[in-house]
Amino acid sequence: MKAILVKNLVLFVSFFVIYSIYFNVKPSDWNGLENNPNDFINAMYFSIATHSTTGYGDINPTTSVGKVITSIHMLLAFLINIL
């Protein structure tokens, strides 16, 4: 149980950092960041929604790179939680 929590935390923090950087470097690659693209709260929110595989759709990638990163995050979160 502890190992699963640690893996989830490491995965969440890793992608939170990736999204924080990506949102600030290329905000035009994401729908839903028009109002405040430099806000780390958006990165945390998107990371939580993606990590839990909820995916509300209010922030979403528009480029292939963003879609690949998000897909990898979803798959890794899913695999960690079922294994």
The first five atom37 places (N, CA, C, CB, O) and aatype in JSON, in Angstrom:
{
  "aatype": [12, 11, 0, 9, 10, 19, 11, 2, 10, 19, 10, 13, 19, 15, 13, 13, 19, 9, 18, 15, 9, 18, 13, 2, 19, 11, 14, 15, 3, 17, 2, 7, 10, 6, 2, 2, 14, 2, 3, 13, 9, 2, 0, 12, 18, 13, 15, 9, 0, 16, 8, 15, 16, 16, 7, 18, 7, 3, 9, 2, 14, 16, 16, 15, 19, 7, 11, 19, 9, 16, 15, 9, 8, 12, 10, 10, 0, 13, 10, 9, 2, 9, 10],
  "atom_mask": [
    [1, 1, 1, 1, 1],
    [1, 1, 1, 1, 1],
    [1, 1, 1, 1, 1],
    [1, 1, 1, 1, 1],
    [1, 1, 1, 1, 1],
    [1, 1, 1, 1, 1],
    [1, 1, 1, 1, 1],
    [1, 1, 1, 1, 1],
    [1, 1, 1, 1, 1],
    [1, 1, 1, 1, 1],
    [1, 1, 1, 1, 1],
    [1, 1, 1, 1, 1],
    [1, 1, 1, 1, 1],
    [1, 1, 1, 1, 1],
    [1, 1, 1, 1, 1],
    [1, 1, 1, 1, 1],
    [1, 1, 1, 1, 1],
    [1, 1, 1, 1, 1],
    [1, 1, 1, 1, 1],
    [1, 1, 1, 1, 1],
    [1, 1, 1, 1, 1],
    [1, 1, 1, 1, 1],
    [1, 1, 1, 1, 1],
    [1, 1, 1, 1, 1],
    [1, 1, 1, 1, 1],
    [1, 1, 1, 1, 1],
    [1, 1, 1, 1, 1],
    [1, 1, 1, 1, 1],
    [1, 1, 1, 1, 1],
    [1, 1, 1, 1, 1],
    [1, 1, 1, 1, 1],
    [1, 1, 1, 0, 1],
    [1, 1, 1, 1, 1],
    [1, 1, 1, 1, 1],
    [1, 1, 1, 1, 1],
    [1, 1, 1, 1, 1],
    [1, 1, 1, 1, 1],
    [1, 1, 1, 1, 1],
    [1, 1, 1, 1, 1],
    [1, 1, 1, 1, 1],
    [1, 1, 1, 1, 1],
    [1, 1, 1, 1, 1],
    [1, 1, 1, 1, 1],
    [1, 1, 1, 1, 1],
    [1, 1, 1, 1, 1],
    [1, 1, 1, 1, 1],
    [1, 1, 1, 1, 1],
    [1, 1, 1, 1, 1],
    [1, 1, 1, 1, 1],
    [1, 1, 1, 1, 1],
    [1, 1, 1, 1, 1],
    [1, 1, 1, 1, 1],
    [1, 1, 1, 1, 1],
    [1, 1, 1, 1, 1],
    [1, 1, 1, 0, 1],
    [1, 1, 1, 1, 1],
    [1, 1, 1, 0, 1],
    [1, 1, 1, 1, 1],
    [1, 1, 1, 1, 1],
    [1, 1, 1, 1, 1],
    [1, 1, 1, 1, 1],
    [1, 1, 1, 1, 1],
    [1, 1, 1, 1, 1],
    [1, 1, 1, 1, 1],
    [1, 1, 1, 1, 1],
    [1, 1, 1, 0, 1],
    [1, 1, 1, 1, 1],
    [1, 1, 1, 1, 1],
    [1, 1, 1, 1, 1],
    [1, 1, 1, 1, 1],
    [1, 1, 1, 1, 1],
    [1, 1, 1, 1, 1],
    [1, 1, 1, 1, 1],
    [1, 1, 1, 1, 1],
    [1, 1, 1, 1, 1],
    [1, 1, 1, 1, 1],
    [1, 1, 1, 1, 1],
    [1, 1, 1, 1, 1],
    [1, 1, 1, 1, 1],
    [1, 1, 1, 1, 1],
    [1, 1, 1, 1, 1],
    [1, 1, 1, 1, 1],
    [1, 1, 1, 1, 1]
  ],
  "atom_positions": [
    [[0.82, -1.2, 0.0], [0.0, 0.0, 0.0], [0.87, 1.26, 0.0], [-0.94, 0.0, 1.21], [0.61, 2.21, -0.74]],
    [[1.91, 1.26, 0.84], [2.78, 2.42, 0.93], [3.51, 2.64, -0.4], [3.79, 2.25, 2.07], [3.73, 3.78, -0.82]],
    [[3.89, 1.56, -1.05], [4.61, 1.67, -2.33], [3.72, 2.32, -3.39], [5.08, 0.28, -2.8], [4.2, 3.12, -4.19]],
    [[2.45, 1.98, -3.41], [1.52, 2.56, -4.37], [1.38, 4.05, -4.13], [0.14, 1.86, -4.29], [1.36, 4.84, -5.08]],
    [[1.27, 4.45, -2.87], [1.15, 5.87, -2.54], [2.4, 6.64, -2.96], [0.89, 6.05, -1.04], [2.3, 7.75, -3.49]],
    [[3.55, 6.06, -2.72], [4.8, 6.71, -3.1], [4.89, 6.84, -4.61], [6.01, 5.93, -2.55], [5.27, 7.9, -5.12]],
    [[4.55, 5.79, -5.34], [4.59, 5.83, -6.8], [3.63, 6.89, -7.33], [4.23, 4.46, -7.39], [3.98, 7.64, -8.24]],
    [[2.42, 6.95, -6.77], [1.45, 7.95, -7.2], [1.94, 9.36, -6.92], [0.11, 7.72, -6.51], [1.78, 10.25, -7.75]],
    [[2.53, 9.56, -5.78], [3.04, 10.88, -5.42], [4.17, 11.3, -6.35], [3.51, 10.9, -3.97], [4.2, 12.44, -6.82]],
    [[5.09, 10.4, -6.61], [6.21, 10.7, -7.51], [5.69, 11.01, -8.91], [7.21, 9.52, -7.57], [6.14, 11.97, -9.54]],
    [[4.75, 10.22, -9.4], [4.18, 10.45, -10.73], [3.45, 11.79, -10.78], [3.23, 9.31, -11.11], [3.63, 12.56, -11.73]],
    [[2.64, 12.08, -9.77], [1.89, 13.33, -9.74], [2.84, 14.53, -9.72], [0.96, 13.37, -8.53], [2.65, 15.48, -10.49]],
    [[3.82, 14.51, -8.86], [4.76, 15.64, -8.75], [5.55, 15.8, -10.04], [5.72, 15.44, -7.55], [5.78, 16.92, -10.49]],
    [[5.97, 14.7, -10.63], [6.73, 14.76, -11.88], [5.93, 15.45, -12.98], [7.14, 13.35, -12.34], [6.43, 16.35, -13.66]],
    [[4.69, 15.03, -13.16], [3.88, 15.63, -14.21], [3.41, 17.03, -13.85], [2.67, 14.74, -14.5], [3.2, 17.85, -14.74]],
    [[3.24, 17.32, -12.57], [2.92, 18.69, -12.16], [4.04, 19.63, -12.59], [2.71, 18.76, -10.62], [3.78, 20.72, -13.09]],
    [[5.27, 19.21, -12.41], [6.42, 20.02, -12.83], [6.45, 20.15, -14.35], [7.75, 19.4, -12.31], [6.67, 21.24, -14.88]],
    [[6.23, 19.03, -15.05], [6.22, 19.07, -16.52], [5.14, 20.02, -17.02], [5.98, 17.66, -17.1], [5.41, 20.85, -17.89]],
    [[3.92, 19.91, -16.48], [2.84, 20.79, -16.93], [3.11, 22.25, -16.56], [1.51, 20.35, -16.33], [2.79, 23.14, -17.34]],
    [[3.68, 22.5, -15.39], [4.01, 23.88, -14.99], [4.95, 24.52, -16.0], [4.64, 23.9, -13.58], [4.75, 25.66, -16.41]],
    [[5.97, 23.77, -16.39], [6.93, 24.29, -17.37], [6.26, 24.45, -18.73], [8.15, 23.36, -17.48], [6.41, 25.49, -19.37]],
    [[5.54, 23.44, -19.17], [4.92, 23.46, -20.5], [3.87, 24.56, -20.6], [4.28, 22.1, -20.81], [3.79, 25.24, -21.63]],
    [[3.05, 24.75, -19.56], [2.04, 25.8, -19.59], [2.68, 27.18, -19.71], [1.16, 25.74, -18.33], [2.12, 28.05, -20.37]],
    [[3.83, 27.39, -19.1], [4.5, 28.68, -19.15], [5.27, 28.9, -20.44], [5.44, 28.81, -17.98], [5.35, 30.02, -20.94]],
    [[5.85, 27.83, -21.0], [6.64, 27.96, -22.21], [5.74, 28.06, -23.45], [7.59, 26.77, -22.34], [5.98, 28.9, -24.32]],
    [[4.75, 27.22, -23.54], [3.88, 27.18, -24.72], [2.4, 27.19, -24.34], [4.2, 25.92, -25.56], [1.72, 26.19, -24.57]],
    [[1.88, 28.28, -23.77], [0.46, 28.3, -23.4], [-0.47, 28.2, -24.61], [0.15, 29.56, -22.63], [-1.63, 27.81, -24.47]],
    [[0.03, 28.54, -25.8], [-0.8, 28.46, -27.0], [-1.09, 27.01, -27.41], [-0.12, 29.19, -28.16], [-1.97, 26.77, -28.24]],
    [[-0.37, 26.05, -26.84], [-0.59, 24.64, -27.15], [-1.76, 24.04, -26.37], [0.67, 23.84, -26.88], [-2.05, 22.85, -26.51]],
    [[-2.42, 24.84, -25.54], [-3.46, 24.32, -24.65], [-4.73, 25.15, -24.76], [-2.96, 24.31, -23.2], [-4.67, 26.38, -24.71]],
    [[-5.87, 24.5, -24.9], [-7.16, 25.19, -24.8], [-7.5, 25.36, -23.33], [-8.28, 24.39, -25.55], [-7.25, 24.47, -22.52]],
    [[-8.06, 26.5, -22.99], [-8.49, 26.74, -21.62], [-7.52, 27.54, -20.78], [0.0, 0.0, 0.0], [-7.8, 27.8, -19.61]],
    [[-6.39, 27.93, -21.35], [-5.41, 28.71, -20.6], [-5.38, 30.17, -21.02], [-4.03, 28.1, -20.77], [-4.43, 30.89, -20.7]],
    [[-6.4, 30.62, -21.74], [-6.4, 31.97, -22.27], [-6.41, 33.03, -21.17], [-7.59, 32.16, -23.18], [-5.78, 34.08, -21.32]],
    [[-7.11, 32.78, -20.07], [-7.26, 33.79, -19.02], [-6.01, 33.96, -18.18], [-8.41, 33.43, -18.14], [-5.63, 35.1, -17.87]],
    [[-5.35, 32.87, -17.79], [-4.19, 32.96, -16.9], [-3.24, 31.81, -17.17], [-4.64, 32.97, -15.42], [-3.18, 30.86, -16.38]],
    [[-2.49, 31.86, -18.27], [-1.63, 30.73, -18.63], [-0.45, 30.5, -17.68], [-1.11, 30.92, -20.01], [0.08, 29.39, -17.63]],
    [[-0.03, 31.52, -16.95], [1.16, 31.39, -16.11], [0.85, 30.97, -14.69], [1.9, 32.67, -16.1], [1.73, 31.03, -13.83]],
    [[-0.34, 30.56, -14.43], [-0.76, 30.22, -13.09], [-0.45, 28.75, -12.8], [-2.25, 30.51, -12.89], [-0.93, 27.87, -13.51]],
    [[0.34, 28.48, -11.76], [0.68, 27.09, -11.45], [-0.54, 26.32, -10.94], [1.8, 27.04, -10.4], [-0.54, 25.09, -10.93]],
    [[-1.58, 27.03, -10.52], [-2.83, 26.37, -10.1], [-3.43, 25.6, -11.27], [-3.85, 27.42, -9.55], [-3.96, 24.5, -11.08]],
    [[-3.36, 26.17, -12.48], [-3.85, 25.44, -13.66], [-3.09, 24.15, -13.87], [-3.74, 26.33, -14.92], [-3.67, 23.12, -14.21]],
    [[-1.79, 24.2, -13.67], [-0.96, 22.99, -13.83], [-1.32, 21.95, -12.78], [0.53, 23.34, -13.74], [-1.41, 20.76, -13.08]],
    [[-1.52, 22.39, -11.54], [-1.89, 21.45, -10.48], [-3.27, 20.85, -10.75], [-1.88, 22.17, -9.11], [-3.47, 19.64, -10.6]],
    [[-4.22, 21.7, -11.15], [-5.57, 21.23, -11.45], [-5.56, 20.22, -12.6], [-6.49, 22.42, -11.81], [-6.17, 19.16, -12.51]],
    [[-4.85, 20.55, -13.68], [-4.8, 19.65, -14.83], [-4.1, 18.35, -14.46], [-4.08, 20.31, -16.01], [-4.51, 17.27, -14.91]],
    [[-3.06, 18.43, -13.65], [-2.34, 17.23, -13.23], [-3.24, 16.33, -12.38], [-1.09, 17.62, -12.44], [-3.23, 15.11, -12.56]],
    [[-4.0, 16.9, -11.47], [-4.92, 16.11, -10.64], [-6.01, 15.48, -11.5], [-5.56, 16.98, -9.54], [-6.3, 14.29, -11.35]],
    [[-6.61, 16.26, -12.39], [-7.68, 15.74, -13.25], [-7.17, 14.63, -14.17], [-8.29, 16.86, -14.1], [-7.88, 13.65, -14.41]],
    [[-5.95, 14.79, -14.68], [-5.38, 13.78, -15.56], [-4.93, 12.55, -14.77], [-4.2, 14.35, -16.34], [-5.15, 11.41, -15.19]],
    [[-4.3, 12.79, -13.62], [-3.81, 11.68, -12.8], [-4.94, 10.79, -12.31], [-3.01, 12.21, -11.61], [-4.79, 9.58, -12.23]],
    [[-6.06, 11.4, -11.99], [-7.21, 10.61, -11.52], [-8.03, 10.09, -12.7], [-8.1, 11.47, -10.6], [-9.06, 9.44, -12.49]],
    [[-7.6, 10.36, -13.9], [-8.27, 10.0, -15.16], [-9.69, 10.54, -15.22], [-8.29, 8.49, -15.34], [-10.56, 9.95, -15.86]],
    [[-9.94, 11.66, -14.54], [-11.25, 12.31, -14.6], [-11.39, 13.07, -15.91], [-11.45, 13.27, -13.42], [-12.34, 12.84, -16.65]],
    [[-10.46, 13.95, -16.19], [-10.43, 14.68, -17.45], [-11.69, 15.47, -17.74], [0.0, 0.0, 0.0], [-12.51, 15.03, -18.55]],
    [[-11.86, 16.61, -17.11], [-13.06, 17.42, -17.31], [-13.15, 18.04, -18.7], [-13.12, 18.51, -16.29], [-14.25, 18.28, -19.19]],
    [[-12.04, 18.29, -19.35], [-12.04, 18.82, -20.7], [-11.96, 20.32, -20.8], [0.0, 0.0, 0.0], [-11.95, 20.87, -21.9]],
    [[-11.91, 21.02, -19.67], [-11.81, 22.48, -19.74], [-10.41, 22.96, -20.1], [-12.24, 23.1, -18.42], [-10.26, 24.05, -20.65]],
    [[-9.4, 22.17, -19.79], [-8.03, 22.41, -20.24], [-7.61, 21.16, -21.0], [-7.04, 22.73, -19.04], [-7.66, 20.06, -20.47]],
    [[-7.21, 21.35, -22.25], [-6.79, 20.19, -23.03], [-5.71, 20.58, -24.02], [-7.99, 19.57, -23.75], [-5.66, 21.72, -24.48]],
    [[-4.84, 19.62, -24.36], [-3.75, 19.91, -25.3], [-4.27, 20.0, -26.73], [-2.67, 18.83, -25.21], [-5.22, 19.32, -27.1]],
    [[-3.63, 20.85, -27.52], [-4.02, 20.99, -28.92], [-2.94, 20.5, -29.88], [-4.36, 22.44, -29.23], [-3.18, 20.43, -31.08]],
    [[-1.75, 20.17, -29.36], [-0.66, 19.71, -30.22], [-0.36, 18.24, -29.93], [0.61, 20.57, -30.01], [-0.77, 17.69, -28.91]],
    [[0.35, 17.63, -30.84], [0.71, 16.22, -30.68], [1.59, 16.0, -29.45], [1.44, 15.72, -31.93], [1.42, 15.01, -28.74]],
    [[2.52, 16.91, -29.2], [3.41, 16.76, -28.04], [2.6, 16.78, -26.75], [4.47, 17.88, -28.02], [2.8, 15.93, -25.88]],
    [[1.7, 17.73, -26.63], [0.87, 17.82, -25.43], [-0.02, 16.6, -25.26], [0.0, 0.0, 0.0], [-0.21, 16.12, -24.14]],
    [[-0.56, 16.11, -26.36], [-1.42, 14.92, -26.3], [-0.63, 13.68, -25.89], [-2.1, 14.69, -27.65], [-1.13, 12.85, -25.13]],
    [[0.59, 13.56, -26.38], [1.43, 12.41, -26.01], [1.79, 12.47, -24.53], [2.71, 12.38, -26.88], [1.69, 11.47, -23.82]],
    [[2.21, 13.64, -24.05], [2.56, 13.78, -22.64], [1.37, 13.46, -21.75], [3.07, 15.21, -22.35], [1.5, 12.74, -20.76]],
    [[0.21, 14.0, -22.09], [-1.0, 13.75, -21.3], [-1.4, 12.28, -21.35], [-2.15, 14.62, -21.8], [-1.8, 11.72, -20.34]],
    [[-1.3, 11.67, -22.51], [-1.64, 10.25, -22.64], [-0.71, 9.37, -21.81], [-1.58, 9.82, -24.1], [-1.17, 8.43, -21.16]],
    [[0.57, 9.67, -21.83], [1.53, 8.91, -21.01], [1.19, 9.06, -19.54], [2.97, 9.38, -21.28], [1.23, 8.09, -18.79]],
    [[0.85, 10.28, -19.12], [0.48, 10.51, -17.72], [-0.75, 9.67, -17.34], [0.2, 12.0, -17.48], [-0.75, 9.03, -16.29]],
    [[-1.78, 9.68, -18.18], [-2.99, 8.9, -17.88], [-2.7, 7.41, -17.81], [-4.05, 9.17, -18.94], [-3.16, 6.73, -16.89]],
    [[-1.93, 6.9, -18.78], [-1.63, 5.47, -18.79], [-0.79, 5.06, -17.58], [-0.9, 5.11, -20.07], [-1.06, 4.02, -16.97]],
    [[0.21, 5.84, -17.24], [1.04, 5.51, -16.08], [0.23, 5.55, -14.79], [2.22, 6.47, -15.99], [0.37, 4.67, -13.94]],
    [[-0.62, 6.55, -14.64], [-1.47, 6.64, -13.44], [-2.41, 5.44, -13.36], [-2.29, 7.96, -13.44], [-2.59, 4.86, -12.29]],
    [[-2.99, 5.07, -14.48], [-3.89, 3.93, -14.53], [-3.15, 2.64, -14.17], [-4.54, 3.8, -15.92], [-3.63, 1.85, -13.37]],
    [[-1.98, 2.43, -14.78], [-1.21, 1.21, -14.53], [-0.73, 1.11, -13.08], [-0.03, 1.16, -15.46], [-0.78, 0.03, -12.49]],
    [[-0.27, 2.22, -12.52], [0.17, 2.19, -11.13], [-0.97, 1.81, -10.21], [0.73, 3.55, -10.72], [-0.77, 1.06, -9.25]],
    [[-2.16, 2.3, -10.48], [-3.28, 2.04, -9.6], [-3.89, 0.65, -9.74], [-4.33, 3.05, -9.84], [-4.51, 0.15, -8.8]],
    [[-3.71, 0.02, -10.89], [-4.28, -1.33, -11.03], [-3.27, -2.43, -10.72], [-4.8, -1.52, -12.44], [-3.67, -3.58, -10.48]],
    [[-1.98, -2.11, -10.71], [-0.98, -3.15, -10.45], [-0.69, -3.3, -8.99], [0.3, -2.84, -11.16], [0.13, -4.14, -8.61]]
  ]
}
